[in-house]
Amino acid sequence: MSLITQTAARTILPAIVLAGAAALVMLLGQPFHERVAYVFFTNLIIVLGLQVFMGNSNVANLGHIAFAGIAGYAVAILYTPVALKAALIPGAPFGLDNVALGLVPAILVALAITLLVALLSGLALSRLTGVAATIGTMALLVIVHVVLVNWVELTRGPRAFYGVPVIFTLPWAVGAAVIAVYIAKLFRESQDGIQLRATGDNLLAAKAMGVDVERVRLKAWILGAFLCGTGGILFTLFNGTIAPNSFYFSQTFLTIAMLILGGMRSVSGAITGSIVVAVGFEVFRSLENGPVILGIDLPEAFGLTGFFLGAVIVLSLTFRPMGLMGNDEWEDVWPALRARLAGRREGRP
């Protein structure tokens, strides 16, 4: 069985879980719940993009949200009707206020711009290791944010860029998330993915065995940027508006918390962490507004969501450094558990 076919088979279980959850939300939930579910799936795609690089290379990445912002703004500027752009960004650079592409061309150009930035930044960052690499990724995030805030003629600066046509719905997000899961699994089990994890386990040993560290890191960086950019496009074409703060530190820490909690080393860890943190985030956000629980009127407590994210990261690193899933995938848990139980029945340790 080829790797492509094998990966497709191993994607069936996550696809069933994700599609089933979305179907339940659409059948039983309210429009608000569908919106929350859509945001979850876009975040999941971004987390999978983070996992492709950070999870396999063991290099902390704080700049992945920058690619979501680049792709989101690019598709917004290219796809928004000319009449509206005449009011939003009159006299935009490169004559973009007079240009409006179709949906598919706008998405392709946005992804091309994102991948170009990923290639240029990756050529530099793939040469760095340790703290230097982490600082470099954070510098990328800050640079992109500063550009988005200050290039007022093109992005409207700190003000929201609104009026983007709303195209995507929850089924589109589910389909994109399933494809992203497949891509992340395929890379993880590929030769490049295995070599990249080897560099994360022992960089010197991997180099001694002939692994081209810069090459495999660059591939993972670009692939991760592609997934993050896809998440940014889905976010923009669902909300119809976009602002620089949508792609900055708050979203960075949210997605990192998802990956750390679930486990960086596995794709299933990214999915598990995304589910747990998304549910917890919504619970704590409701508690911020002072709800009435069992007849008790709780006081408003703004900032609980930030406390929750910080607690998730600290507690995970302290008590479960490998995350909830560790190196395991969902489809491997039951066979391993069954083999362990069979060994105990036969008297094996």
LINHU-V473370 format. One record per residue. RES is the residue in three letters. PHI is phi in degrees with one decimal (none if undefined). PSI is psi in whole degrees, -180 to 180 (NA if undefined). NEAR is the number of other ideal C-beta (glycine too) atoms within 10 Angstrom. Layout:
# LINHU-V473370
res: (RES	RES)
phi: (PHI	PHI)
psi: (PSI	PSI)
near: (NEAR	NEAR)
This chain:
# LINHU-V473370
res: (MET	SER	LEU	ILE	THR	GLN	THR	ALA	ALA	ARG	THR	ILE	LEU	PRO	ALA	ILE	VAL	LEU	ALA	GLY	ALA	ALA	ALA	LEU	VAL	MET	LEU	LEU	GLY	GLN	PRO	PHE	HIS	GLU	ARG	VAL	ALA	TYR	VAL	PHE	PHE	THR	ASN	LEU	ILE	ILE	VAL	LEU	GLY	LEU	GLN	VAL	PHE	MET	GLY	ASN	SER	ASN	VAL	ALA	ASN	LEU	GLY	HIS	ILE	ALA	PHE	ALA	GLY	ILE	ALA	GLY	TYR	ALA	VAL	ALA	ILE	LEU	TYR	THR	PRO	VAL	ALA	LEU	LYS	ALA	ALA	LEU	ILE	PRO	GLY	ALA	PRO	PHE	GLY	LEU	ASP	ASN	VAL	ALA	LEU	GLY	LEU	VAL	PRO	ALA	ILE	LEU	VAL	ALA	LEU	ALA	ILE	THR	LEU	LEU	VAL	ALA	LEU	LEU	SER	GLY	LEU	ALA	LEU	SER	ARG	LEU	THR	GLY	VAL	ALA	ALA	THR	ILE	GLY	THR	MET	ALA	LEU	LEU	VAL	ILE	VAL	HIS	VAL	VAL	LEU	VAL	ASN	TRP	VAL	GLU	LEU	THR	ARG	GLY	PRO	ARG	ALA	PHE	TYR	GLY	VAL	PRO	VAL	ILE	PHE	THR	LEU	PRO	TRP	ALA	VAL	GLY	ALA	ALA	VAL	ILE	ALA	VAL	TYR	ILE	ALA	LYS	LEU	PHE	ARG	GLU	SER	GLN	ASP	GLY	ILE	GLN	LEU	ARG	ALA	THR	GLY	ASP	ASN	LEU	LEU	ALA	ALA	LYS	ALA	MET	GLY	VAL	ASP	VAL	GLU	ARG	VAL	ARG	LEU	LYS	ALA	TRP	ILE	LEU	GLY	ALA	PHE	LEU	CYS	GLY	THR	GLY	GLY	ILE	LEU	PHE	THR	LEU	PHE	ASN	GLY	THR	ILE	ALA	PRO	ASN	SER	PHE	TYR	PHE	SER	GLN	THR	PHE	LEU	THR	ILE	ALA	MET	LEU	ILE	LEU	GLY	GLY	MET	ARG	SER	VAL	SER	GLY	ALA	ILE	THR	GLY	SER	ILE	VAL	VAL	ALA	VAL	GLY	PHE	GLU	VAL	PHE	ARG	SER	LEU	GLU	ASN	GLY	PRO	VAL	ILE	LEU	GLY	ILE	ASP	LEU	PRO	GLU	ALA	PHE	GLY	LEU	THR	GLY	PHE	PHE	LEU	GLY	ALA	VAL	ILE	VAL	LEU	SER	LEU	THR	PHE	ARG	PRO	MET	GLY	LEU	MET	GLY	ASN	ASP	GLU	TRP	GLU	ASP	VAL	TRP	PRO	ALA	LEU	ARG	ALA	ARG	LEU	ALA	GLY	ARG	ARG	GLU	GLY	ARG	PRO)
phi: (none	-69.4	-62.9	-63.5	-68.1	-63.0	-65.3	-61.3	-65.6	-78.5	-92.4	-61.5	-61.4	-59.1	-63.1	-63.9	-63.7	-67.5	-66.3	-64.3	-62.2	-65.5	-63.9	-63.5	-63.6	-69.1	-81.8	-109.9	-90.9	-95.1	-53.0	-62.4	-66.4	-64.3	-65.5	-62.5	-63.3	-62.2	-61.5	-59.0	-68.4	-66.3	-63.9	-60.8	-62.0	-65.7	-63.1	-64.1	-63.3	-66.0	-65.4	-55.9	-91.1	-66.9	-67.0	-88.3	-91.9	62.8	-107.6	-61.4	-122.5	-107.7	-112.4	-65.6	-66.0	-58.2	-69.9	-63.3	-66.5	-61.6	-66.1	-62.9	-67.9	-62.8	-69.4	-64.3	-67.8	-79.4	-99.9	-65.4	-57.1	-60.8	-60.0	-75.3	-66.0	-63.0	-90.6	-80.8	-131.4	-63.3	70.0	-61.8	-58.6	63.7	67.0	-70.0	-70.8	-109.9	-122.4	-140.7	-90.2	-70.6	-60.6	-64.9	-59.0	-63.2	-65.6	-64.7	-66.5	-61.0	-67.6	-63.5	-62.9	-62.2	-68.5	-64.8	-62.8	-63.7	-64.1	-65.4	-71.3	-68.3	-59.6	-86.9	-71.4	-67.6	-87.7	-96.2	-136.5	62.0	-62.5	-60.1	-66.5	-63.2	-62.8	-62.5	-66.6	-66.8	-61.7	-61.0	-59.5	-66.5	-61.2	-62.8	-63.9	-62.3	-63.2	-63.9	-76.3	-100.0	-86.1	-60.9	-61.8	-107.9	-107.7	71.9	63.1	-71.4	-76.7	-69.7	-94.5	-114.3	86.2	-70.3	-58.1	-86.6	-116.5	-87.1	-126.8	-56.5	-56.8	-62.2	-64.7	-63.3	-60.5	-65.1	-66.0	-63.4	-62.8	-64.4	-60.4	-61.2	-62.7	-64.0	-67.2	-63.1	-67.2	-59.4	-92.5	-76.2	-61.1	-64.0	-64.9	-65.0	-65.6	-65.8	-66.0	-64.7	-66.5	-71.9	-76.0	-156.8	-63.1	-65.4	-64.9	-63.6	-63.1	-64.5	-85.9	94.3	-74.0	-82.6	-60.7	-62.9	-66.8	-69.4	-67.6	-64.2	-60.8	-65.3	-62.4	-69.3	-64.3	-62.2	-63.6	-60.9	-67.0	-62.8	-63.1	-61.3	-61.8	-64.7	-66.9	-60.8	-61.8	-68.5	-82.3	-107.2	-81.0	78.2	-149.6	-152.7	-144.7	-56.7	-68.5	-68.8	-131.6	-136.0	-63.5	-61.0	-71.6	-62.0	-69.7	-62.6	-71.4	-66.0	-60.4	-60.8	-71.1	-64.6	-64.2	-74.1	122.5	-69.5	-81.2	-130.4	-68.3	-63.0	-63.4	-63.1	-67.9	-61.1	-62.6	-63.6	-65.4	-64.0	-68.3	-62.2	-65.7	-62.1	-62.9	-68.4	-63.2	-70.3	-67.7	-69.3	-69.1	-61.3	-86.7	69.3	-75.3	-100.8	-121.6	54.7	81.1	-99.9	-85.7	-76.2	-74.9	-68.3	-142.6	-68.6	102.7	-66.3	-66.1	-64.5	-61.2	-61.0	-63.5	-62.2	-64.7	-59.6	-65.6	-65.7	-66.6	-64.7	-67.1	-82.5	-104.5	-144.5	-58.5	-86.8	82.9	-63.4	-96.5	62.4	-95.2	-86.7	-105.7	-54.0	-71.4	-99.2	-68.2	-65.7	-58.6	-67.0	-66.0	-65.4	-65.5	-66.6	-65.8	-65.0	-65.5	-67.6	-65.6	-90.0	88.3	-86.1	-68.4)
psi: (128	162	-37	-46	-42	-41	-38	-41	-37	-7	-10	-48	-51	-38	-42	-44	-47	-46	-38	-43	-42	-39	-40	-41	-43	-33	-39	-18	173	168	-35	-41	-37	-37	-43	-43	-41	-45	-38	-45	-36	-40	-39	-43	-41	-41	-39	-38	-38	-39	-37	-44	-59	-43	-35	-33	-18	27	119	131	115	8	6	-32	-24	-38	-35	-40	-42	-49	-40	-47	-38	-46	-33	-46	-38	-29	-20	137	149	-40	-39	-38	-26	-29	-33	-51	63	137	31	151	151	15	24	-17	-14	13	132	115	165	173	-54	-48	-39	-42	-44	-42	-41	-43	-37	-43	-42	-44	-33	-45	-39	-41	-48	-44	-34	-32	-32	-46	-28	-15	-12	157	162	-139	-37	-41	-42	-44	-38	-41	-38	-37	-38	-45	-45	-42	-47	-41	-43	-41	-45	-37	-35	-15	67	-38	-25	-40	-7	11	-138	-13	153	141	107	176	9	130	133	118	-46	151	-180	-44	-37	-43	-39	-47	-43	-38	-41	-43	-40	-39	-45	-45	-44	-41	-40	-43	-41	-39	-4	170	-41	-40	-42	-42	-38	-40	-32	-38	-32	-32	-44	100	-46	-41	-40	-43	-39	-29	3	14	129	91	-47	-38	-49	-34	-40	-41	-46	-39	-45	-42	-42	-39	-38	-45	-43	-41	-39	-43	-40	-38	-45	-40	-46	-42	6	-40	-30	2	158	146	154	-38	-13	-18	58	-147	-38	-45	-31	-50	-32	-49	-34	-40	-40	-45	-43	-43	-45	-34	118	-26	-11	152	-39	-31	-40	-40	-47	-48	-38	-42	-49	-46	-38	-44	-47	-38	-42	-37	-48	-30	-36	-33	-27	-30	5	61	169	117	120	40	-1	121	102	146	159	139	78	142	0	-32	-39	-41	-42	-47	-43	-42	-39	-47	-47	-48	-38	-46	-27	-49	-19	70	-30	0	175	-37	-19	-127	1	151	156	-44	-10	-14	-49	-46	-39	-41	-40	-40	-38	-42	-39	-38	-37	-37	-30	2	9	148	NA)
near: (8	7	12	10	9	13	21	15	10	21	20	12	16	23	17	11	15	23	15	11	15	22	13	12	19	15	7	8	15	9	7	8	15	16	15	17	21	23	18	24	28	24	22	27	31	33	32	30	32	27	32	31	30	26	31	26	25	15	25	15	29	21	25	31	30	31	33	32	29	26	31	29	28	23	30	28	27	21	22	24	11	11	9	15	21	13	9	18	20	9	10	19	10	9	8	17	21	11	14	17	16	10	14	8	11	22	22	14	17	26	21	13	18	27	19	13	20	25	13	10	23	22	12	11	25	23	14	16	15	10	9	11	19	18	13	19	22	17	15	23	21	14	13	23	18	11	16	27	17	12	15	12	14	17	23	22	14	12	12	15	24	15	15	22	14	11	16	19	12	20	14	15	25	23	16	20	27	19	16	26	25	20	21	31	24	19	24	23	16	16	9	19	22	14	20	27	18	18	25	17	10	11	17	8	11	19	13	9	11	7	18	14	18	15	13	24	26	20	21	28	28	21	21	28	29	20	28	34	32	27	31	33	27	27	27	29	22	20	21	16	13	25	21	22	15	20	29	19	14	14	19	22	17	22	28	24	25	29	26	25	27	28	27	26	24	25	31	28	28	34	26	21	28	27	18	16	26	19	12	17	22	15	12	18	13	14	17	17	11	13	11	8	10	4	5	7	8	13	6	10	12	9	9	17	19	14	12	20	21	12	13	22	16	12	12	20	12	8	7	14	11	15	24	17	24	15	14	18	20	17	15	14	13	10	9	10	10	10	11	11	10	10	11	10	7	7	6	9	5)
